[in-house]
Amino acid sequence: MSFVKTEEHLAQAEINESFVSFIGDTSKYIGWKFVALHYSALHFGDAYIANKIGGGRVMIRNHDHRKELYDTHMDEDTFSSYERLESFSRKARYEPNKGHLLTVDLFEDLLTKDFPKLKTLSERF
Protein backbone atom coordinates (compact mmCIF):
# COMPACT_ATOMS: atom_id res chain seq x y z
CA MET A 1 0.00 0.00 0.00
CA SER A 2 1.12 3.51 -0.66
CA PHE A 3 -0.04 6.94 0.27
CA VAL A 4 -2.00 8.79 -2.38
CA LYS A 5 -1.96 12.57 -2.43
CA THR A 6 -4.92 14.92 -2.63
CA GLU A 7 -4.01 16.14 -6.12
CA GLU A 8 -3.74 12.57 -7.42
CA HIS A 9 -7.24 11.81 -6.20
CA LEU A 10 -8.58 15.01 -7.73
CA ALA A 11 -6.95 14.19 -11.08
CA GLN A 12 -8.48 10.70 -11.10
CA ALA A 13 -11.88 12.07 -10.09
CA GLU A 14 -11.82 14.42 -13.07
CA ILE A 15 -10.77 11.63 -15.45
CA ASN A 16 -13.64 9.44 -14.25
CA GLU A 17 -16.09 12.33 -14.50
CA SER A 18 -15.00 13.07 -18.06
CA PHE A 19 -15.49 9.39 -18.93
CA VAL A 20 -19.14 9.73 -17.90
CA SER A 21 -19.52 12.47 -20.53
CA PHE A 22 -17.51 10.48 -23.07
CA ILE A 23 -19.96 7.56 -22.81
CA GLY A 24 -22.72 9.92 -23.87
CA ASP A 25 -26.46 9.75 -23.34
CA THR A 26 -27.03 6.26 -24.61
CA SER A 27 -28.72 3.82 -22.27
CA LYS A 28 -26.67 0.98 -23.81
CA TYR A 29 -23.78 1.76 -21.44
CA ILE A 30 -25.82 3.11 -18.54
CA GLY A 31 -24.23 0.66 -16.09
CA TRP A 32 -20.79 2.03 -16.87
CA LYS A 33 -22.07 5.55 -16.28
CA PHE A 34 -23.16 4.54 -12.76
CA VAL A 35 -19.77 2.93 -12.10
CA ALA A 36 -17.72 5.85 -13.43
CA LEU A 37 -19.83 8.38 -11.53
CA HIS A 38 -19.36 6.46 -8.29
CA TYR A 39 -15.59 6.22 -8.76
CA SER A 40 -15.37 9.90 -9.56
CA ALA A 41 -17.25 10.66 -6.33
CA LEU A 42 -15.01 8.22 -4.47
CA HIS A 43 -11.86 10.05 -5.56
CA PHE A 44 -13.35 13.44 -4.68
CA GLY A 45 -14.15 11.95 -1.27
CA ASP A 46 -10.68 10.47 -0.89
CA ALA A 47 -9.10 13.83 -1.75
CA TYR A 48 -11.22 15.44 0.94
CA ILE A 49 -10.22 12.81 3.52
CA ALA A 50 -6.55 13.06 2.54
CA ASN A 51 -6.62 16.80 3.05
CA LYS A 52 -8.77 16.79 6.17
CA ILE A 53 -7.02 14.11 8.21
CA GLY A 54 -3.86 13.15 6.38
CA GLY A 55 -2.13 16.44 5.73
CA GLY A 56 -2.66 16.03 1.99
CA ARG A 57 -2.10 12.30 1.71
CA VAL A 58 -3.94 9.23 2.88
CA MET A 59 -3.78 5.46 2.83
CA ILE A 60 -7.19 3.84 2.63
CA ARG A 61 -6.99 0.08 3.11
CA ASN A 62 -10.25 -0.97 1.45
CA HIS A 63 -13.85 0.06 0.80
CA ASP A 64 -14.92 -0.69 4.38
CA HIS A 65 -12.13 1.49 5.77
CA ARG A 66 -13.12 4.24 3.31
CA LYS A 67 -16.76 4.14 4.43
CA GLU A 68 -15.63 4.31 8.05
CA LEU A 69 -13.56 7.43 7.31
CA TYR A 70 -16.33 9.02 5.26
CA ASP A 71 -18.92 8.32 7.95
CA THR A 72 -16.66 9.88 10.58
CA HIS A 73 -15.46 12.95 8.67
CA MET A 74 -18.28 13.87 6.28
CA ASP A 75 -21.62 15.38 7.12
CA GLU A 76 -24.50 12.91 7.16
CA ASP A 77 -26.11 14.19 3.95
CA THR A 78 -22.89 13.89 1.92
CA PHE A 79 -22.17 10.44 3.31
CA SER A 80 -25.71 9.31 2.42
CA SER A 81 -25.19 10.55 -1.12
CA TYR A 82 -21.94 8.60 -1.35
CA GLU A 83 -23.75 5.46 -0.18
CA ARG A 84 -26.42 5.93 -2.88
CA LEU A 85 -23.79 6.29 -5.58
CA GLU A 86 -21.94 3.25 -4.29
CA SER A 87 -25.10 1.16 -4.06
CA PHE A 88 -26.09 1.69 -7.68
CA SER A 89 -22.52 1.18 -8.85
CA ARG A 90 -22.51 -2.20 -7.10
CA LYS A 91 -25.79 -3.12 -8.77
CA ALA A 92 -24.26 -2.25 -12.14
CA ARG A 93 -21.15 -4.33 -11.47
CA TYR A 94 -22.47 -7.36 -9.60
CA GLU A 95 -26.22 -7.69 -10.08
CA PRO A 96 -27.05 -7.99 -13.78
CA ASN A 97 -30.56 -9.15 -12.88
CA LYS A 98 -31.20 -5.67 -11.43
CA GLY A 99 -30.13 -3.79 -14.55
CA HIS A 100 -33.71 -2.61 -15.04
CA LEU A 101 -33.23 -0.40 -11.96
CA LEU A 102 -30.45 1.52 -13.68
CA THR A 103 -32.40 4.06 -15.66
CA VAL A 104 -31.35 7.27 -17.34
CA ASP A 105 -33.69 9.19 -15.02
CA LEU A 106 -32.09 7.64 -11.93
CA PHE A 107 -28.64 8.41 -13.28
CA GLU A 108 -29.61 12.04 -13.88
CA ASP A 109 -30.97 12.21 -10.33
CA LEU A 110 -27.68 10.94 -8.89
CA LEU A 111 -25.69 13.23 -11.18
CA THR A 112 -27.58 16.37 -10.19
CA LYS A 113 -28.41 15.71 -6.54
CA ASP A 114 -25.88 13.31 -5.01
CA PHE A 115 -22.68 13.63 -7.04
CA PRO A 116 -22.27 17.41 -6.52
CA LYS A 117 -22.10 16.90 -2.75
CA LEU A 118 -18.93 14.84 -3.20
CA LYS A 119 -17.49 16.93 -6.01
CA THR A 120 -17.75 20.15 -4.03
CA LEU A 121 -15.89 18.70 -1.04
CA SER A 122 -12.70 19.99 -2.63
CA GLU A 123 -14.02 23.53 -2.15
CA ARG A 124 -13.74 22.94 1.60
CA PHE A 125 -9.94 22.84 1.58
GROMACS elastic network, one bead per residue, 0.5 to 0.9 nm:
[ bonds ]
;  ai    aj funct       b0    kb
    1    59     6  0.72157   500
    1    60     6  0.85673   500
    1    61     6  0.76535   500
    2    58     6  0.84150   500
    2    59     6  0.63166   500
    2    60     6  0.89405   500
    3    57     6  0.59153   500
    3    58     6  0.52197   500
    3    60     6  0.81416   500
    4     7     6  0.84866   500
    4     8     6  0.65304   500
    4     9     6  0.71537   500
    4    46     6  0.89646   500
    4    47     6  0.87264   500
    4    50     6  0.79503   500
    4    56     6  0.84789   500
    4    57     6  0.53847   500
    4    58     6  0.56265   500
    4    59     6  0.64368   500
    4    60     6  0.87534   500
    5     8     6  0.52960   500
    5     9     6  0.65363   500
    5    10     6  0.88242   500
    5    47     6  0.72825   500
    5    50     6  0.67880   500
    5    51     6  0.83454   500
    5    56     6  0.56584   500
    5    58     6  0.65836   500
    6     9     6  0.52786   500
    6    10     6  0.62813   500
    6    11     6  0.87259   500
    6    43     6  0.89736   500
    6    44     6  0.88010   500
    6    46     6  0.74813   500
    6    48     6  0.72612   500
    6    49     6  0.83841   500
    6    50     6  0.57244   500
    6    51     6  0.62128   500
    6    55     6  0.89432   500
    6    56     6  0.52588   500
    6    57     6  0.57951   500
    6    58     6  0.79770   500
    7    11     6  0.60934   500
    7    12     6  0.86289   500
    7    47     6  0.70954   500
    7    56     6  0.82203   500
    7    57     6  0.89236   500
    8    11     6  0.51363   500
    8    12     6  0.62859   500
    8    13     6  0.85841   500
    8    43     6  0.87088   500
    8    47     6  0.79071   500
    9    12     6  0.51752   500
    9    13     6  0.60564   500
    9    14     6  0.86549   500
    9    40     6  0.89956   500
    9    42     6  0.87319   500
    9    44     6  0.65043   500
    9    45     6  0.84866   500
    9    46     6  0.64631   500
    9    47     6  0.52285   500
    9    48     6  0.89490   500
    9    50     6  0.88570   500
   10    13     6  0.50118   500
   10    14     6  0.62692   500
   10    15     6  0.87078   500
   10    40     6  0.86946   500
   10    43     6  0.63340   500
   10    44     6  0.58814   500
   10    46     6  0.84793   500
   10    47     6  0.61225   500
   10   122     6  0.82342   500
   11    14     6  0.52590   500
   11    15     6  0.63436   500
   11    16     6  0.87920   500
   11    43     6  0.84663   500
   12    16     6  0.61748   500
   12    17     6  0.84876   500
   12    39     6  0.87280   500
   12    40     6  0.71030   500
   12    43     6  0.65255   500
   12    44     6  0.85174   500
   13    16     6  0.52304   500
   13    17     6  0.61026   500
   13    18     6  0.86225   500
   13    37     6  0.88792   500
   13    39     6  0.70543   500
   13    41     6  0.67030   500
   13    42     6  0.74968   500
   13    44     6  0.57703   500
   13    47     6  0.89630   500
   13   119     6  0.84689   500
   14    18     6  0.60770   500
   14    19     6  0.85594   500
   14    40     6  0.67301   500
   14    43     6  0.86810   500
   14    44     6  0.85836   500
   15    18     6  0.51738   500
   15    19     6  0.62772   500
   15    20     6  0.89219   500
   15    40     6  0.76612   500
   16    19     6  0.50332   500
   16    20     6  0.66062   500
   16    36     6  0.55030   500
   16    37     6  0.68449   500
   16    38     6  0.87830   500
   16    39     6  0.66589   500
   16    40     6  0.50180   500
   16    41     6  0.87907   500
   16    43     6  0.88890   500
   17    20     6  0.52548   500
   17    21     6  0.69346   500
   17    22     6  0.88823   500
   17    36     6  0.67656   500
   17    37     6  0.61950   500
   17    39     6  0.83934   500
   17    40     6  0.55481   500
   17    41     6  0.84172   500
   18    21     6  0.51816   500
   18    22     6  0.61748   500
   18    23     6  0.87998   500
   19    23     6  0.61928   500
   19    24     6  0.87756   500
   19    33     6  0.80665   500
   19    36     6  0.69147   500
   19    37     6  0.86410   500
   20    23     6  0.54297   500
   20    24     6  0.69664   500
   20    32     6  0.79383   500
   20    33     6  0.53549   500
   20    34     6  0.83366   500
   20    35     6  0.89607   500
   20    36     6  0.60883   500
   20    37     6  0.65486   500
   21    24     6  0.52863   500
   21    25     6  0.79608   500
   21    33     6  0.85056   500
   22    25     6  0.89738   500
   23    26     6  0.74153   500
   23    29     6  0.70888   500
   23    30     6  0.85131   500
   23    32     6  0.81598   500
   23    33     6  0.71553   500
   24    27     6  0.87057   500
   24    29     6  0.85838   500
   24    33     6  0.87841   500
   25    28     6  0.87901   500
   25    29     6  0.86442   500
   25    30     6  0.82240   500
   25   104     6  0.81271   500
   26    29     6  0.63944   500
   26    30     6  0.69490   500
   26   104     6  0.85150   500
   27    31     6  0.82693   500
   27   103     6  0.75735   500
   27   104     6  0.65705   500
   28    31     6  0.81006   500
   29    32     6  0.54691   500
   29    33     6  0.66311   500
   30    33     6  0.50135   500
   30    34     6  0.65238   500
   30    35     6  0.88333   500
   30    92     6  0.84865   500
   30   102     6  0.68940   500
   30   103     6  0.72480   500
   30   104     6  0.70284   500
   30   107     6  0.79866   500
   31    34     6  0.52328   500
   31    35     6  0.64011   500
   31    36     6  0.87422   500
   31    88     6  0.86729   500
   31    89     6  0.74603   500
   31    91     6  0.83830   500
   31    93     6  0.74621   500
   31    99     6  0.75466   500
   31   102     6  0.67213   500
   31   103     6  0.88592   500
   32    36     6  0.59844   500
   32    37     6  0.83543   500
   32    89     6  0.82523   500
   32    92     6  0.72668   500
   32    93     6  0.83542   500
   33    36     6  0.52065   500
   33    37     6  0.59667   500
   33    38     6  0.84839   500
   33    89     6  0.86344   500
   33   107     6  0.77665   500
   34    37     6  0.52287   500
   34    38     6  0.61695   500
   34    39     6  0.87190   500
   34    85     6  0.74144   500
   34    86     6  0.86486   500
   34    88     6  0.65199   500
   34    89     6  0.51996   500
   34    90     6  0.88301   500
   34    92     6  0.69110   500
   34   102     6  0.79435   500
   34   107     6  0.67263   500
   34   110     6  0.87281   500
   35    38     6  0.52097   500
   35    39     6  0.62805   500
   35    40     6  0.86293   500
   35    85     6  0.83669   500
   35    86     6  0.81087   500
   35    88     6  0.78115   500
   35    90     6  0.76737   500
   35    92     6  0.68557   500
   35    93     6  0.74163   500
   36    39     6  0.51420   500
   36    40     6  0.60752   500
   36    41     6  0.85875   500
   36    89     6  0.81116   500
   37    40     6  0.51066   500
   37    41     6  0.62309   500
   37    42     6  0.85472   500
   37    85     6  0.74476   500
   37    89     6  0.81462   500
   37   107     6  0.89797   500
   37   110     6  0.86642   500
   37   111     6  0.76189   500
   37   115     6  0.74747   500
   38    41     6  0.50940   500
   38    42     6  0.60479   500
   38    43     6  0.87457   500
   38    82     6  0.77100   500
   38    84     6  0.89156   500
   38    85     6  0.52005   500
   38    86     6  0.57418   500
   38    87     6  0.88810   500
   38    88     6  0.82753   500
   38    89     6  0.61798   500
   38   115     6  0.80069   500
   39    43     6  0.62310   500
   39    44     6  0.85967   500
   39    85     6  0.87956   500
   39    86     6  0.83136   500
   39    89     6  0.85679   500
   40    43     6  0.53177   500
   40    44     6  0.63633   500
   40    45     6  0.86314   500
   40   115     6  0.85945   500
   40   118     6  0.88105   500
   40   119     6  0.81604   500
   41    44     6  0.50701   500
   41    45     6  0.60798   500
   41    46     6  0.85398   500
   41    82     6  0.71454   500
   41    85     6  0.78991   500
   41   115     6  0.62281   500
   41   116     6  0.84107   500
   41   117     6  0.86710   500
   41   118     6  0.54854   500
   41   119     6  0.62810   500
   42    46     6  0.60541   500
   42    47     6  0.85913   500
   42    66     6  0.89387   500
   42    82     6  0.76069   500
   42    86     6  0.85288   500
   42   118     6  0.77939   500
   43    47     6  0.60366   500
   43    48     6  0.84725   500
   43   118     6  0.88544   500
   43   119     6  0.88982   500
   44    47     6  0.51781   500
   44    48     6  0.63329   500
   44    49     6  0.87982   500
   44   118     6  0.59365   500
   44   119     6  0.55772   500
   44   120     6  0.80497   500
   44   121     6  0.68808   500
   44   122     6  0.68929   500
   45    48     6  0.50653   500
   45    49     6  0.62532   500
   45    50     6  0.85708   500
   45    70     6  0.74840   500
   45    74     6  0.88222   500
   45    82     6  0.84853   500
   45   118     6  0.59127   500
   45   119     6  0.76508   500
   45   121     6  0.69790   500
   45   122     6  0.82865   500
   46    49     6  0.50168   500
   46    50     6  0.59623   500
   46    51     6  0.84926   500
   46    58     6  0.78173   500
   46    60     6  0.82692   500
   46    66     6  0.78961   500
   46    70     6  0.84843   500
   47    50     6  0.50451   500
   47    51     6  0.61643   500
   47    52     6  0.84588   500
   47    56     6  0.77624   500
   47    57     6  0.79501   500
   47    58     6  0.83148   500
   47   121     6  0.83936   500
   47   122     6  0.71933   500
   48    51     6  0.52421   500
   48    52     6  0.59256   500
   48    53     6  0.84997   500
   48    56     6  0.86446   500
   48    74     6  0.89939   500
   48   118     6  0.87677   500
   48   121     6  0.60292   500
   48   122     6  0.59671   500
   48   124     6  0.79373   500
   48   125     6  0.75391   500
   49    53     6  0.58223   500
   49    54     6  0.69781   500
   49    56     6  0.83537   500
   49    57     6  0.83324   500
   49    58     6  0.72560   500
   49    69     6  0.73809   500
   49    70     6  0.74028   500
   49    73     6  0.73484   500
   49    74     6  0.85930   500
   50    53     6  0.57882   500
   50    55     6  0.64126   500
   50    59     6  0.80994   500
   51    54     6  0.56613   500
   51    55     6  0.52411   500
   51    57     6  0.65180   500
   51    58     6  0.80337   500
   51   122     6  0.89059   500
   51   125     6  0.70482   500
   52    55     6  0.66633   500
   52    56     6  0.74402   500
   52    73     6  0.81091   500
   52   125     6  0.76818   500
   53    56     6  0.78362   500
   53    57     6  0.83582   500
   53    58     6  0.78602   500
   53    73     6  0.85269   500
   54    57     6  0.50712   500
   54    58     6  0.52602   500
   54    59     6  0.84740   500
   55    58     6  0.79648   500
   60    63     6  0.78746   500
   60    65     6  0.63053   500
   60    66     6  0.59813   500
   60    69     6  0.86744   500
   61    64     6  0.80651   500
   61    65     6  0.59526   500
   61    66     6  0.74088   500
   62    65     6  0.53125   500
   62    66     6  0.62335   500
   62    67     6  0.87897   500
   63    67     6  0.61774   500
   63    68     6  0.85931   500
   64    67     6  0.51585   500
   64    68     6  0.62477   500
   64    69     6  0.87324   500
   65    68     6  0.50450   500
   65    69     6  0.62943   500
   65    70     6  0.86370   500
   66    69     6  0.51294   500
   66    70     6  0.60807   500
   66    71     6  0.84749   500
   67    71     6  0.58842   500
   67    72     6  0.84165   500
   67    79     6  0.83811   500
   67    82     6  0.89613   500
   67    83     6  0.84831   500
   68    71     6  0.51879   500
   68    72     6  0.61981   500
   68    73     6  0.86571   500
   69    72     6  0.51366   500
   69    73     6  0.59961   500
   69    74     6  0.80571   500
   70    73     6  0.52699   500
   70    74     6  0.53261   500
   70    75     6  0.84737   500
   70    78     6  0.88269   500
   70    79     6  0.63126   500
   70    82     6  0.86862   500
   71    74     6  0.58245   500
   71    75     6  0.75988   500
   71    76     6  0.72688   500
   71    79     6  0.60434   500
   71    80     6  0.88169   500
   72    75     6  0.81742   500
   73    79     6  0.89433   500
   74    77     6  0.81661   500
   74    78     6  0.63434   500
   74    79     6  0.59729   500
   75    78     6  0.55522   500
   75    79     6  0.62608   500
   75    80     6  0.86999   500
   76    79     6  0.51354   500
   76    80     6  0.60767   500
   76    81     6  0.86390   500
   77    80     6  0.51340   500
   77    81     6  0.63158   500
   77    82     6  0.87596   500
   77   117     6  0.82636   500
   78    81     6  0.50718   500
   78    82     6  0.62926   500
   78    83     6  0.87298   500
   78   114     6  0.75729   500
   78   115     6  0.89629   500
   78   117     6  0.56064   500
   78   118     6  0.65426   500
   78   121     6  0.89905   500
   79    82     6  0.50170   500
   79    83     6  0.62810   500
   79    84     6  0.87600   500
   79   117     6  0.88556   500
   79   118     6  0.85008   500
   80    83     6  0.50374   500
   80    84     6  0.63213   500
   80    85     6  0.87587   500
   80   114     6  0.84389   500
   81    84     6  0.50938   500
   81    85     6  0.63197   500
   81    86     6  0.86010   500
   81   110     6  0.81690   500
   81   113     6  0.81435   500
   81   115     6  0.71211   500
   81   117     6  0.72443   500
   81   118     6  0.78704   500
   82    85     6  0.51575   500
   82    86     6  0.61106   500
   82    87     6  0.85227   500
   82   114     6  0.71468   500
   82   115     6  0.76244   500
   82   117     6  0.84134   500
   82   118     6  0.71733   500
   83    86     6  0.50126   500
   83    87     6  0.59485   500
   83    88     6  0.87168   500
   84    87     6  0.50886   500
   84    88     6  0.64149   500
   84    89     6  0.85707   500
   84   110     6  0.79263   500
   84   114     6  0.77023   500
   85    88     6  0.55594   500
   85    89     6  0.62029   500
   85    90     6  0.87228   500
   85   110     6  0.69042   500
   85   114     6  0.73462   500
   85   115     6  0.75618   500
   86    89     6  0.50352   500
   86    90     6  0.61531   500
   86    91     6  0.86771   500
   87    90     6  0.52135   500
   87    91     6  0.63955   500
   87    92     6  0.88071   500
   88    92     6  0.62241   500
   88    93     6  0.86616   500
   88   101     6  0.85789   500
   88   102     6  0.74143   500
   89    92     6  0.50630   500
   89    93     6  0.62518   500
   89    94     6  0.85677   500
   90    93     6  0.50526   500
   90    94     6  0.57330   500
   90    95     6  0.72651   500
   91    94     6  0.54484   500
   91    96     6  0.71086   500
   91    97     6  0.87251   500
   91    98     6  0.65525   500
   91    99     6  0.72625   500
   91   101     6  0.85431   500
   91   102     6  0.82091   500
   92    95     6  0.61381   500
   92    96     6  0.65933   500
   92    98     6  0.77644   500
   92    99     6  0.65249   500
   92   102     6  0.74041   500
   93    96     6  0.73192   500
   94    97     6  0.89095   500
   95    98     6  0.55386   500
   95    99     6  0.70985   500
   96    99     6  0.52620   500
   96   100     6  0.86532   500
   97   100     6  0.75766   500
   98   101     6  0.56736   500
   98   102     6  0.75729   500
   99   102     6  0.53974   500
   99   103     6  0.82506   500
  100   103     6  0.68221   500
  101   106     6  0.81154   500
  102   105     6  0.84267   500
  102   106     6  0.65683   500
  102   107     6  0.71364   500
  103   106     6  0.51770   500
  103   107     6  0.62285   500
  103   108     6  0.86414   500
  104   107     6  0.50187   500
  104   108     6  0.61457   500
  104   109     6  0.85801   500
  105   108     6  0.51061   500
  105   109     6  0.62011   500
  105   110     6  0.87539   500
  106   110     6  0.62884   500
  106   111     6  0.85319   500
  107   110     6  0.51461   500
  107   111     6  0.60232   500
  107   112     6  0.85976   500
  108   112     6  0.60351   500
  108   113     6  0.82934   500
  109   112     6  0.53682   500
  109   113     6  0.57619   500
  109   114     6  0.74421   500
  110   113     6  0.53753   500
  110   115     6  0.59704   500
  110   116     6  0.87611   500
  111   114     6  0.61719   500
  111   115     6  0.51366   500
  111   116     6  0.71315   500
  112   115     6  0.64387   500
  112   116     6  0.65385   500
  113   116     6  0.63703   500
  113   117     6  0.74627   500
  114   117     6  0.56858   500
  114   118     6  0.73495   500
  115   118     6  0.55072   500
  115   119     6  0.62388   500
  115   120     6  0.87174   500
  116   120     6  0.58508   500
  116   121     6  0.85119   500
  117   120     6  0.55824   500
  117   121     6  0.66829   500
  118   121     6  0.53626   500
  118   122     6  0.81035   500
  119   122     6  0.66194   500
  119   123     6  0.83958   500
  120   123     6  0.53671   500
  120   124     6  0.74552   500
  121   124     6  0.54421   500
  121   125     6  0.77138   500
  122   125     6  0.57854   500
